[in-house]
Amino acid sequence: MDENTKKTVAQIPLLRTKAGPRDGAIWVNRLKEEYSSLIKYMEINKNADNDWFRLTANELGTRWSGKCWFIYNYLKYEFDLEFDVCSYIFPLFLVII
């Protein structure tokens, strides 16, 4: 990992709660950690003029959607993105549409 990436990752709050959607109040704590980390990461990117995604989640934090993009040769390529946090399988499944 290059130094710039290490510096960025060091600024993002760590996720400490191990919980899934079926864990009730503990899951709410995990979602708060997720949101804190995402907000910090987006702030870092905006300050570095490296803004490349937007995400929103449903009320339960189990379905996420948004957009990601990049610019190449003065053209902007934009993609819809969706993923679910399954209650029975914890890894995230990412689908770029």
Helices and strands as residue ranges (DSSP letters): H 3-11, G 21-23, H 25-47, E 53-57, E 63-72, E 75-84, E 93-96
